[in-house]
Amino acid sequence: LKLNTGFFLVSGFVQAELPMVSPEEVGFDSEKLEAIIERADSVYEAGSLPNYVIALAKDGKVFFTTSRGNRTIGTDSPVGMDTLFPLASMSKPIASSAIFHLIEQGKLTLDSKLSEFYPEFESMLVAENGSLDAQFEDISRPITILDLLTHTSGIEYRTAIGGTTDVADLYEEIGLIDACLSAAENMELLAQLPLIAQPGETWNYSISVDVLGAVVEAVAGMPLGRYVAENLFSPIGIND
């Protein structure tokens, strides 16, 4: 496989861990894969993203890699296969996996109520469709772990991230979820704001998994980061 050295970069770590092979060796077409570079470059050159790193592997063998851009805009610091990126919402399956790890240990269930760990959620109000002009209703049933896992808890997101309702504006005003506050402090603030739907009735992408992280802390007695490091990451060799 002939690589355009201006765009391709494979770190020594990846080469040591996963051998490089040609696309044809694992059933792919080199020429067709070049379209990936064209598409990624078009997005990069339009200014829609500051950099990119793409890698494809099959059966433990890397057969395609490409990267472009710098780790810091305006500097000569090319991204590559060893560049660390913020996980953002890909931390959601990690926090959710921590919840299932606790379920396996019998420390909670899918039907466990959020109020068991944070009693302030026992008496919540609901602003239908997140409108503060609507008549508030009492919560029809407790929020459960399953509701949080499936984004059907009635909890919202800040407007800066994805919320679109009056309640989302309140999240924005208060600054939920604030990393400078403890999990317990964030939960105390969140419990004072209305839900945008009754639990279990409506899917709404939200900070529900942030709440699950707080549940992990309450159940395990340690921060989410430490819990996943000790129980999920370290056993399978994830160090970064």
Secondary structure, DSSP 8 states (H G I E B T S, - for coil): ----TTT----HHHHHHS-B--GGGGT--HHHHHHHHHHHHHHHHTTS-SEEEEEEEETTEEEEEEEEEBSSTTSS-B--TT-----GGGHHHHHHHHHHHHHHTTS--TT-BGGGT-GGGSS-EE-GGG-TTS--EE-SS--BHHHHHTT-SS----TTTT--SHHHHHHHHHTSS-TTS-HHHHHHHHTTS-BSS-TTT-----THHHHHHHHHHHHHSS-HHHHHIIIIIGGGT---
